[in-house]
Amino acid sequence: MGFVTGIDLGLSQTYPIASIAFSCPFTTKWIVSIISALRKDLVVHIKSGDDDLGNHTIPYVGNYSWSFCEKVGSHTLFYAYFWWGSKFQSLDLFDQVISKKCYLNVGTEHCYWFVTPKGFYVDAHPSGGGEFIKGWN
């Protein structure tokens, strides 16, 4: 896996968070954000075994975020389908592997996905870098 640094997305705006959970007394609360560095709109459909967050159109340097409580005694999985023009990709956005890449032991945890023309990067920080996870089909 490769790493990228210095993707300047100019994220000076704040965006609402879709919340599945408001507090997590027995598990970790996570906030997952998808940030688009694509010049054309990105369409994403996000799902888990329990929740369908639906389709969302994310504009250039736009963001979609949601929060949830990690499941007790089992594995939490969120996955998504992405469309960008004629390109498509499916991707696990949160699972045991991804949570380890984002976990900082700071209470509420954050996982940032950066979508670029080259593909998908994940990081625990909103700096615009991260580890390359997957390219476009």
Secondary structure, DSSP 8 states (H G I E B T S, - for coil): --EE--------S---EEES-S--SSS-EEEEEEEE--SS-EEEEEEESS-EEEEEEE-TT-EEEEEEE--SSS---EEEEEEETTEEEEEEEESHHHHHHH--SSSSEEEEEEE-SSEEEEESSTTS-EEEEEE--
